[in-house]
Amino acid sequence: MLTKVKSLALGGMIAALYAGITIALAPISYGPVQFRVGEALTLLPFYIPAAVPGLFAGCLVANYFSPYGMLDMVVGSLATLAAAYLSSRMPRLWLAALPPVLVNGLVIGTMLHLVADLPQGVPLWSTIFYVSAGQAVVCALGIPLMKMLEKHNLVKR
């Protein structure tokens, strides 16, 4: 069990890592077709409760640099918070990957459909699909990352 100070420090490190990866890879991190590599970290709440607020804070910082401004900071960060919390409640690692895919696909896909500069007539389902697909790829990559962390005793359930 982590002490409150260690938990806060770990959450801060997760926030910094998520924000750093997302901002460093900005060209692929924002927009209707996005591939946020930092989202591989969204599986950490399955193991570490401190990852829930850490991912929220990291997303908040990363979304400060989003072309969609304050709306993305609020909506995107709250979507990440909800997905992280749901991931922390899942009974299996592969199930922990579903909330980030589903929540972000629906919430961010809908937000981007409403505010992004898309060609006329682009259907809502397509932005939901593209955000969900990007999330699915990154979360699928996150599963072996988590297994590696488990193998080296860096995380455990």
Beta strands, then each sheet from edge to edge (+ up, - down):
end
